[in-house]
Every structure is written in structure tokens, then in C-alpha cells.
């Protein structure tokens, strides 16, 4: 494959070599969380372990060459629910069934609405500030949060819909409050110094899955839900400062190396890639479950695509030449200068983590960097 030289190297997010966000929790952190849950250590003692392990993680991220650093989601149990629990008017609830993945079921927890939703003074602001202190030239702190559409989907789960409708009988009022809460959070995050926000969104992976539609008993269409989701997401990020880079990540589930849905992007590409007001898309493309690259032709001019060609679920390293061939194939639909590469998802979307070792995790990222340098130059 033809190498693009130094002039094309990206100096802002997303970077040619990038990562989605979460990392495997080290043993000492897992142990501390268990001890805290059992009442054996205080919250401050847990925080001290979190701080130490995050600082070590950031050093390793810099060592492997990542330009965007995160806290690895070490202060969270879930990639999405912890953020929702941090919003006002939202509570943590145990329920009868967890999320269904291929051959596995998660812990049975959810976010439920007992009051009016708002987004001020979210705990993630302080989480970001801790990471921000480790920024340096060429290294930016990234904050990851679940998409507004993901939050709406959580509130409309069968287990939650009755309570959601009870407090928000007017769907439009719910949409407006979710969007307003996110705008408040984004404003406060920006004021704290954040210039790189990633919105994680599995709703699109759900919409392209045939089994999802078999489980519904209404007449809602892919088009209708796609429009509803993109409208909410855009409403939530509207008016954000121009120097705040907002991107989105789309996958089909990631829990202990399993997945939740399948389907190509084709059914949602026109709306997702053409109308969502983000700078870039981090997209799952590591297996045939995500389909081909043809749908990328719908990506609006100027937007970037981070190809998730490497699996964060498996320890085996990908073949470099096969990856390069896939990048070349994708470049037929989006110009090479608008492409970057990363794993298809984080390494630990929940605290349980995927089934590989920390050593294998870093080897995987080193391979992603190596391929990026060979394709785009150092």
C-alpha cells in the first residue's frame, strides 16, 4: 500500500493511531472495588487506588504512543450506566434480567428516572480533571460518555418504560430534558478544559440487527428510530464550542469478549453518517458482522472515519498485510487522508473486561501503531 508521508500526519484528534477508551482493570483495582463494596475500605481509600492505577495507565498510554489519553474508565463499572447514574433525576436500580450477549448475560442493573433529569455538577467533571493534569504537547485528555440516544434507549427498556412514562408522559419533554442535561454537562466539561469528547453509541448496532426488530411489537421503522436518535444526539451537542472536538463510537456490544448484535451499517448509514453533527466516527469493522465498507460512501464531506479493524475481544494479533489491504479497500469510499485506525471497541466496556491479558492488550495497541506508521508515516 502507498505510504502517505509526513505532511499528512494528523496533529489533532482523532489521530491516525487511536483507541476507543476503556482498558482492562488491574488486579489491585478490582480488589479495591470488591473491598469497598464489602465495606472493608473507605471511598477515599478506593479513590487512592483509582488515582494510582490511572496514573500508571496514562504512563503506559503515552509509552505506546497514544495521542489521546483516558482514565480507562477505571472509576466506572459500566461504560454507560455510571454516567447516567451521575445525572440528577436518575437512580441506580437492580432488575430481573441483564443485557443479553452471545452466550452470556450481564449483571442486572439499569438507570431509572424518579425525577426531572438535569446535568449539572456531574462527577465525571472531576474524573476528567484528574486526567487533564497529564496532558502535554501532542497529548490530549479525552472524555468518553454514552450517547443521548443510548440514555433514551435505557429509559425505554421494557423494564423501565412504565416508570419513565409515569414521570415523563410527554415524550417530547423527555427528549428536551435529556438534551438539556447533556448540554449542561458538555458546557461544564468544556469549562474544565476538555477539548475532546467521545460519545459512545450502541443504538445503531441495535437498529441494524434483525433480531431486534423481531422482538418489537409495534410499527416503528428503522427510518423513524434513526431520525429520532440522530435528532436527539444533535440536539444535545448543538451550540458546542468550535474548538471542542466531538466524535462518536458505534459498535455491536462488548462484554467479556462477546457481542450483542449483528448487521451492516447500510440501513442507518444515510442518517448516521450523513446527518449526525460529529467530527469523526469510530466504527467497528473487525468481523463480517459489521458488513463491508460500501456504507462509508454516505459519510459527509470533511468528516473522518476511524476504522476499528483490530479486535479488542481477542488476544491474537491481526495480520498486518490483511489490515493494510482492508484500509486500501475502505479508501475507495472515504479518502485515505480522512481515515484512521483503532481497535473496534474498548478492552473493558464493563469492569469484568474482555478475555485477554494486559500484556496482550498493549501488544495489540503496539500493532495498531505500527500499521498506522507504515501506512501514513511517523
MARTI-367857 format. One record per residue (C-alpha): x, y, z. Coordinates in steps of 0.2 Angstrom, whole numbers. Example, Ala and Ser with C-alpha at 12.3 -4.5 7.8 and 13.67 -1.06 7.14 Angstrom:
+-------+-------+-------+
!     u !     v !     w !
+-------+-------+-------+
!    62 !   -22 !    39 !
!    68 !    -5 !    36 !
+-------+-------+-------+
This chain:
+-------+-------+-------+
!     u !     v !     w !
+-------+-------+-------+
!     0 !     0 !     0 !
!     6 !    18 !    -4 !
!    13 !    27 !    11 !
!     6 !    44 !    14 !
!    21 !    55 !    20 !
!    24 !    67 !    35 !
!    13 !    81 !    28 !
!    -2 !    70 !    30 !
!     1 !    66 !    48 !
!   -13 !    71 !    60 !
!    -9 !    83 !    74 !
!   -26 !    83 !    82 !
!   -40 !    71 !    87 !
!   -44 !    58 !    80 !
!   -26 !    53 !    77 !
!   -20 !    40 !    64 !
!   -17 !    28 !    78 !
!   -31 !    29 !    91 !
!   -40 !    20 !   104 !
!   -59 !    19 !   109 !
!   -56 !    22 !   128 !
!   -58 !     8 !   141 !
!   -44 !    -3 !   147 !
!   -43 !   -19 !   157 !
!   -44 !   -16 !   176 !
!   -28 !   -21 !   185 !
!   -30 !   -34 !   199 !
!   -27 !   -21 !   213 !
!   -41 !   -10 !   207 !
!   -53 !   -25 !   205 !
!   -48 !   -30 !   223 !
!   -51 !   -12 !   230 !
!   -68 !   -11 !   222 !
!   -73 !   -28 !   230 !
!   -67 !   -22 !   247 !
!   -76 !    -6 !   245 !
!   -92 !   -14 !   241 !
!   -90 !   -26 !   256 !
!   -87 !   -11 !   267 !
!   -69 !   -15 !   271 !
!   -61 !     1 !   264 !
!   -67 !    19 !   263 !
!   -72 !    28 !   247 !
!   -56 !    39 !   249 !
!   -46 !    23 !   250 !
!   -54 !    17 !   234 !
!   -51 !    34 !   226 !
!   -32 !    32 !   231 !
!   -31 !    16 !   222 !
!   -40 !    23 !   207 !
!   -29 !    38 !   206 !
!   -13 !    27 !   207 !
!   -19 !    14 !   194 !
!   -25 !    28 !   182 !
!    -8 !    37 !   183 !
!     1 !    21 !   179 !
!   -12 !    18 !   165 !
!    -8 !    35 !   157 !
!    10 !    32 !   158 !
!     8 !    16 !   148 !
!    -4 !    25 !   135 !
!    10 !    38 !   132 !
!    23 !    25 !   131 !
!    13 !    15 !   117 !
!    11 !    32 !   108 !
!    -7 !    37 !   110 !
!   -11 !    55 !   107 !
!   -27 !    54 !   116 !
!   -27 !    48 !   134 !
!   -41 !    42 !   145 !
!   -43 !    36 !   163 !
!   -48 !    19 !   155 !
!   -65 !    21 !   163 !
!   -57 !    14 !   179 !
!   -69 !    24 !   190 !
!   -84 !    15 !   182 !
!   -92 !    -1 !   182 !
!  -101 !     1 !   166 !
!   -96 !    11 !   150 !
!  -113 !    19 !   150 !
!  -123 !    17 !   166 !
!  -111 !    26 !   178 !
!  -113 !    42 !   168 !
!  -132 !    40 !   168 !
!  -132 !    37 !   187 !
!  -122 !    54 !   189 !
!  -136 !    64 !   181 !
!  -149 !    72 !   193 !
!  -166 !    64 !   192 !
!  -158 !    46 !   188 !
!  -156 !    32 !   200 !
!  -147 !    15 !   200 !
!  -159 !     0 !   200 !
!  -157 !   -19 !   201 !
!  -168 !   -28 !   189 !
!  -173 !   -46 !   184 !
!  -163 !   -48 !   169 !
!  -146 !   -41 !   162 !
!  -141 !   -37 !   144 !
!  -141 !   -52 !   133 !
!  -125 !   -56 !   124 !
!  -119 !   -70 !   113 !
!  -120 !   -84 !   126 !
!  -119 !   -73 !   141 !
!  -129 !   -61 !   152 !
!  -123 !   -46 !   161 !
!  -126 !   -41 !   179 !
!  -144 !   -35 !   180 !
!  -143 !   -16 !   183 !
!  -151 !    -1 !   175 !
!  -154 !    18 !   176 !
!  -171 !    23 !   180 !
!  -180 !    40 !   181 !
!  -188 !    45 !   198 !
!  -187 !    64 !   195 !
!  -183 !    78 !   182 !
!  -167 !    75 !   173 !
!  -153 !    88 !   173 !
!  -134 !    88 !   171 !
!  -126 !   100 !   182 !
!  -111 !    95 !   194 !
!  -108 !    78 !   186 !
!   -95 !    68 !   195 !
!   -87 !    64 !   178 !
!   -81 !    83 !   178 !
!   -69 !    79 !   192 !
!   -64 !    62 !   184 !
!   -59 !    72 !   168 !
!   -49 !    85 !   178 !
!   -38 !    71 !   185 !
!   -33 !    65 !   168 !
!   -31 !    83 !   161 !
!   -16 !    86 !   173 !
!    -6 !    73 !   162 !
!    -9 !    82 !   146 !
!     7 !    88 !   137 !
!    12 !    94 !   120 !
!     5 !    81 !   107 !
!    -6 !    73 !   121 !
!   -24 !    77 !   124 !
!   -36 !    71 !   138 !
!   -51 !    63 !   131 !
!   -68 !    61 !   140 !
!   -80 !    47 !   135 !
!   -98 !    46 !   138 !
!  -113 !    36 !   132 !
!  -124 !    45 !   118 !
!  -140 !    54 !   122 !
!  -149 !    41 !   111 !
!  -141 !    27 !   122 !
!  -148 !    35 !   138 !
!  -165 !    37 !   130 !
!  -165 !    18 !   125 !
!  -160 !    13 !   143 !
!  -175 !    23 !   149 !
!  -187 !    14 !   136 !
!  -181 !    -3 !   140 !
!  -196 !   -14 !   144 !
!  -191 !   -15 !   162 !
!  -191 !     4 !   163 !
!  -204 !    11 !   151 !
!  -218 !    11 !   164 !
!  -208 !    21 !   176 !
!  -202 !    33 !   163 !
!  -219 !    36 !   156 !
!  -226 !    39 !   173 !
!  -214 !    54 !   176 !
!  -212 !    59 !   158 !
!  -229 !    55 !   150 !
!  -224 !    68 !   136 !
!  -210 !    60 !   125 !
!  -205 !    77 !   119 !
!  -202 !    83 !   137 !
!  -191 !    68 !   140 !
!  -181 !    72 !   124 !
!  -179 !    90 !   129 !
!  -173 !    86 !   146 !
!  -161 !    73 !   141 !
!  -154 !    85 !   128 !
!  -153 !   100 !   140 !
!  -144 !    89 !   153 !
!  -131 !    84 !   140 !
!  -128 !   102 !   135 !
!  -126 !   107 !   153 !
!  -113 !    93 !   156 !
!  -104 !    97 !   140 !
!  -103 !   116 !   145 !
!   -96 !   112 !   162 !
!   -84 !    99 !   154 !
!   -78 !   112 !   142 !
!   -76 !   125 !   156 !
!   -65 !   112 !   165 !
!   -53 !   112 !   150 !
!   -59 !    97 !   139 !
!   -57 !    99 !   121 !
!   -60 !    80 !   115 !
!   -77 !    72 !   119 !
!   -81 !    55 !   113 !
!  -100 !    49 !   113 !
!  -102 !    30 !   113 !
!  -117 !    24 !   105 !
!  -123 !     6 !   103 !
!  -141 !    11 !    97 !
!  -136 !    10 !    79 !
!  -129 !    -8 !    81 !
!  -146 !   -12 !    88 !
!  -155 !    -4 !    74 !
!  -146 !   -14 !    60 !
!  -149 !   -31 !    69 !
!  -164 !   -42 !    63 !
!  -167 !   -50 !    80 !
!  -170 !   -33 !    87 !
!  -184 !   -30 !    75 !
!  -192 !   -47 !    78 !
!  -193 !   -43 !    97 !
!  -203 !   -27 !    94 !
!  -222 !   -27 !    93 !
!  -225 !   -10 !    86 !
!  -225 !    -2 !    69 !
!  -209 !     8 !    71 !
!  -197 !     8 !    57 !
!  -178 !     9 !    56 !
!  -180 !    26 !    47 !
!  -191 !    33 !    61 !
!  -180 !    27 !    75 !
!  -164 !    33 !    66 !
!  -172 !    50 !    64 !
!  -177 !    51 !    82 !
!  -159 !    46 !    88 !
!  -149 !    57 !    77 !
!  -161 !    72 !    81 !
!  -158 !    69 !   100 !
!  -140 !    67 !    98 !
!  -138 !    83 !    88 !
!  -150 !    92 !    99 !
!  -139 !    88 !   114 !
!  -122 !    94 !   106 !
!  -129 !   109 !    97 !
!  -120 !   125 !   101 !
!  -104 !   117 !   107 !
!   -88 !   127 !   106 !
!   -79 !   126 !    89 !
!   -63 !   120 !    97 !
!   -72 !   106 !   106 !
!   -69 !    90 !    95 !
!   -84 !    79 !    97 !
!   -84 !    61 !    89 !
!   -94 !    46 !    91 !
!   -91 !    27 !    93 !
!  -103 !    14 !    86 !
!  -101 !    -5 !    89 !
!  -112 !   -20 !    92 !
!  -109 !   -24 !   110 !
!   -93 !   -28 !   120 !
!   -94 !   -39 !   136 !
!   -81 !   -52 !   141 !
!   -76 !   -54 !   123 !
!   -94 !   -57 !   117 !
!  -106 !   -47 !   106 !
!  -124 !   -42 !   107 !
!  -129 !   -38 !    89 !
!  -125 !   -40 !    70 !
!  -128 !   -31 !    54 !
!  -120 !   -19 !    42 !
!  -122 !     0 !    43 !
!  -131 !     1 !    27 !
!  -149 !     3 !    35 !
!  -143 !    18 !    45 !
!  -129 !    25 !    35 !
!  -138 !    39 !    27 !
!  -144 !    46 !    43 !
!  -130 !    42 !    54 !
!  -115 !    46 !    43 !
!  -124 !    60 !    33 !
!  -133 !    69 !    47 !
!  -125 !    67 !    64 !
!  -115 !    83 !    68 !
!   -99 !    75 !    74 !
!   -82 !    77 !    68 !
!   -77 !    58 !    66 !
!   -84 !    41 !    68 !
!   -75 !    27 !    77 !
!   -83 !    11 !    68 !
!   -82 !    -7 !    72 !
!   -76 !   -17 !    57 !
!   -66 !   -31 !    64 !
!   -78 !   -45 !    59 !
!   -91 !   -49 !    45 !
!  -104 !   -45 !    57 !
!  -101 !   -26 !    53 !
!  -103 !   -28 !    34 !
!   -92 !   -20 !    21 !
!   -86 !    -3 !    18 !
!   -98 !     2 !     5 !
!  -109 !    12 !    18 !
!   -94 !    24 !    21 !
!   -99 !    32 !     5 !
!  -113 !    41 !    15 !
!  -100 !    49 !    26 !
!  -102 !    68 !    25 !
!   -88 !    78 !    17 !
!   -75 !    83 !    29 !
!   -79 !    70 !    42 !
!   -66 !    57 !    47 !
!   -68 !    38 !    50 !
!   -58 !    28 !    62 !
!   -58 !    10 !    56 !
!   -60 !    -2 !    70 !
!   -51 !   -16 !    61 !
!   -42 !   -24 !    76 !
!   -52 !   -34 !    89 !
!   -51 !   -29 !   107 !
!   -60 !   -45 !   111 !
!   -46 !   -57 !   106 !
!   -28 !   -59 !   110 !
!   -22 !   -65 !    93 !
!   -13 !   -51 !    83 !
!   -20 !   -47 !    66 !
!   -10 !   -49 !    50 !
!    -3 !   -33 !    45 !
!    -4 !   -35 !    27 !
!   -23 !   -40 !    28 !
!   -26 !   -24 !    38 !
!   -17 !   -14 !    25 !
!   -27 !   -22 !    12 !
!   -43 !   -18 !    21 !
!   -38 !     0 !    24 !
!   -35 !     2 !     5 !
!   -52 !    -6 !     2 !
!   -60 !     7 !    14 !
!   -51 !    21 !     5 !
!   -61 !    18 !   -11 !
!   -76 !    25 !    -1 !
!   -68 !    38 !    10 !
!   -51 !    46 !     5 !
!   -36 !    39 !    14 !
!   -32 !    56 !    22 !
!   -49 !    55 !    31 !
!   -45 !    38 !    38 !
!   -38 !    32 !    55 !
!   -37 !    15 !    63 !
!   -40 !     8 !    81 !
!   -47 !    -7 !    89 !
!   -66 !    -9 !    86 !
!   -70 !    -6 !   104 !
!   -63 !    -3 !   121 !
!   -54 !   -18 !   131 !
!   -66 !   -17 !   145 !
!   -83 !    -9 !   142 !
!   -88 !   -16 !   159 !
!   -76 !   -19 !   174 !
!   -76 !   -38 !   170 !
!   -66 !   -34 !   155 !
!   -63 !   -44 !   139 !
!   -54 !   -61 !   139 !
!   -36 !   -56 !   136 !
!   -21 !   -51 !   147 !
!   -15 !   -33 !   150 !
!     1 !   -38 !   141 !
!    -9 !   -44 !   126 !
!   -19 !   -28 !   127 !
!    -3 !   -17 !   125 !
!     4 !   -28 !   111 !
!   -12 !   -26 !   101 !
!   -11 !    -7 !   103 !
!     8 !    -8 !    98 !
!     2 !   -17 !    82 !
!   -11 !    -4 !    78 !
!     3 !    10 !    80 !
!    15 !     0 !    69 !
!     2 !    -2 !    55 !
!    -3 !    17 !    56 !
!    15 !    22 !    54 !
!    18 !    11 !    39 !
!     3 !    17 !    30 !
!     3 !    36 !    35 !
!    21 !    38 !    40 !
!    28 !    43 !    58 !
+-------+-------+-------+
